[in-house]
Amino acid sequence: MNRTQRIARFNLLVVLVAVGLSALTVGILYIGVGLPMRLAAGGFGLMGISGLMGLSPVLFRKQPGGVDFDERDLLIQRKAVIGAYSIFWVLFVLAAMIPFFVRGVDGQVSVKYLAGMVGGGMVAVTVVQSVITLEQYGWREKDHE
């Protein structure tokens, strides 16, 4: 497994764990403890765990004397980034237009939803980019075949 695959797998795992823990915490605080949703939504602060993705270049450093990226790696990375941001823009436009259709022309949307749009966009980009990267390489290590 090369460096790009390890980084993609690590980022995907970190984001999925962060989203899962955040949703679990909000569920426990809202349903289990009975806090109002505006207080229970603070459980989404666990999404900060996804900041661990910044450690991936440090954890998966290039081996001395090894090739960091070749042409195939760069092509796969380019496809993954294009796919991720294509999905992001579709989701972003939907997130921006749904309140318009629900609330109407004169409706107002609170600014507190903007942080959720940014966080959701980061999750979408990371998940799609990691999945496309792993799909392009193949999901398993092929050295033993």
N, C-alpha and C positions, 0 to 999 in steps of 0.2 A: 504494500500500500504506500503510495507516495505522499508527499507532504500536503499537497492540495486536498487529497481525499481525507487525510487525518484532520485537517482544519475544518473541512466541510462537515464531517461527522461530529466533531467536537461542538461546532457552532449550532448544529441542528439539535444535538442533545441538550445543550445549555438552554436554548430558547424553549424547547418543549418542556423541560423541567421547570423553568421559570413561569411559563404560562400555566402549567398544571398546578404548581404550588400556589400561585396567585388565585386561581379559580377555586381551589380547595379552601384557601384561607377565607376568601369572601363568602363562600358557601357556609363554612363553619360559623363565621361571625354573624351572618345574616339569618341563617336558618337555625343553627344550633344555639347561639347566644342570644339572638333576638335583637341585635343592634339594627338601627335604621340603615337602609342601603347607603345613604350618604356617608355614614361612618364606616360601615363594613367595606365600602369600596376602597378604603385605605389599604386593604389587603393586597391590592394591586401594586403596592410599593415593592412587593417581592420581585416584580419584573426587573428591579435593579440588579438581580442576579445575572441578567443577560449581559451586564457589563463585564462579566468574566470572558466574553468573547474577545475582548481586547488582549487577553493573555495568549490567545492561540498562536500568534507569530513567535512569542517567546517560548512557549511550550514545544512547538514544532519547528525548531530552528533548522536551517539548512545545514546538512552535514558538511564539514570541511572538505573541500576538494570535489564536492558533488555538484551536479547541475541543479540549479534551482527550478527553472521552468524551461521546457523545450517548446517547440512550435505547437505540438498537440495540446500541451497544458494551457498555453495562451489561448488557443482556439476554444477549448472547453470553458475556460474562465470567461471569455468574451460572450459565448452563448449563454452561460449561466447569468451573467450580469444583464444582458439584453432581455432574457426571459423574466428575470426577477423584476426589473423596472417596468416592463410591459404590464405585468400583473399589478404592480403597485399603482400605476397611473389609472388603470381601469377601476381599481378599488377606491382610489382617492377621489376620482370623479363621482363615483357612486355615493361615497360618504358625504361629498359636498352637495350633491343634488337631491338626495333623499329628504333632507329637512325642507328643502324648497317645495317639494311635492306634498309633503305631509303638513307643513305649517302654512303654506301658501306664500304669496308674494310679500305680505306685510308681517309675516311671522318672524320671531326672533329666536336665535339659538344661543345658548349660553356659551361663553368662552371656555368653560370647564371641559367641554367635549374636545377641544383642540388637542390637548395632551393625549387623549385616548386615540385620536386620529394619527398622531405622530408615533405613538407606541405601537399601534396596530400596523402602521406602515413598516416600521422596523422589523416587526415579527414576520410580516408577509415577505419582505425582501429577503430576510435571512433564511426563512424556510424554503422559499422557492429557489433561491440561489444554491443552497446546499443540496436540495433534492435533485436539481438539474445537474449539478456537478457530480454527485454520486451516480446518477443514472448514466451520464456520459462515460464514466469510467467503468461502469458495472458495479453493482452493489457489493460484490465479494472480491476478496483478494484472489487474483488469478495466478499467483506465482507457483502454486502447488499443482496446477493442472498440466 
